[in-house]
Amino acid sequence: MLDAVRRHLDMDVAFVSEFHGSHRVFRHVVTRLDRAPIRPGDSSPLDEGYCMRVVEGSIPQLIPDTAAVPALECIPETQRVPIGSHLSVPIQLRDGRVYGTFCCFSLASNLSLGQRDLHMMRAFADLLAYQIDGDLDAVQAHEEKVARITSVLEMGQPHMVYQPIYRSSARRIVGVECLSRFELEPRRTPDVWFAEAREIGLGVRLELNAILSALDGLRGVEGDFYVALNVSPQTIISGGIDGYIDDLDPHRVVLEITEHSLVDDYKLLNERLVPLRAAGVRIAVDDAGAGYASMRHVLAIHPDIIKLDLSLTRDIDSDSPRRALAAALIEFARQTQSHVVAEGVETATELSALQALGVDDVQGYHLARPLEADALARRLAAERRRY
């Protein structure tokens, strides 16, 4: 945009300056000169140049010949550059603040410059202001996201609760899924918090925080149940999980790879999983049946556990298409030696339908809601007394 205006006006230099405290910073510069008098990133005091004087109205916005404006003689740039002709207009943002100026100048005078050229400059300044407003909005939104996620990390969030996974035939807890809860404003679901963390490059850090919190909460909780930790492919690929699960017998660890996480390189992901699997860690694909990504995970990763999404288990007792799709996934799991766990079981009839299809391990509100660590410990103790 700057160069189009510069060429149209037949000027030597065009630039956008930003007012930053007592200085102006040349954010964007285009020129046809071999030795440019200014470059992007250069700065100078506001009181030494034309920009602030144009905004204040002490010199004209349109100057075809600087020699004809006596007030310019005392400005060092007039002779140092030198400046022979000059066009400059303020860039005013949506909130009324002046961001800086949009300027063109030449080393020689240009008597062809007129009001039409000035109007064109103002029109382009409005376009620049629109673009800059959008850029500043994006920067502010990014800074707000960083502040939110940083506060989450500093507070040791997320808080963890534990969803029991039952072997329905024995009514016994065989595992727990560790679920994140964020106890701070703004009140949002965990997936929104994790998505925002990924946007700003802190997704792995937040997931590792969740894993630490989950395992810390289980210290002292007796039992041989497995622990299912939700983890993204990015965290596994980064190697960040190494050292975070060492305190737990690896045979008790299940890493649940979420359905919503896209994978660019399954080869690399599987390479990272090799040592984990060799140590005894099992891999699950979460939310199977909820979308295309989960089926790609199932085919590419060959998981030890396939977790049927609640979109399949909901009303499975009365919805024959759901039952047919679930049956197909269950048969696929049988042929690939994967174990099936059904999520979101909320009624006795749903549980009966799943048992009839051969699914024994289930989780959902019908059996238990997510529990605090101490409540989980009490439930496990009650089971031990019963058996």
Beta strands, then each sheet from edge to edge (+ up, - down):
strand 1: 13-20
strand 2: 23-31
strand 3: 43-45
strand 4: 62-63
strand 5: 85-92
strand 6: 98-106
strand 7: 159-167
strand 8: 172-181
strand 9: 226-231
strand 10: 253-257
strand 11: 282-288
strand 12: 305-308
strand 13: 339-342
strand 14: 361-362
sheet 1: 3+ 2- 1+ 6- 5+ 4-
sheet 2: 7+ 8- 9- 10- 11- 12- 13- 14- 7+
end
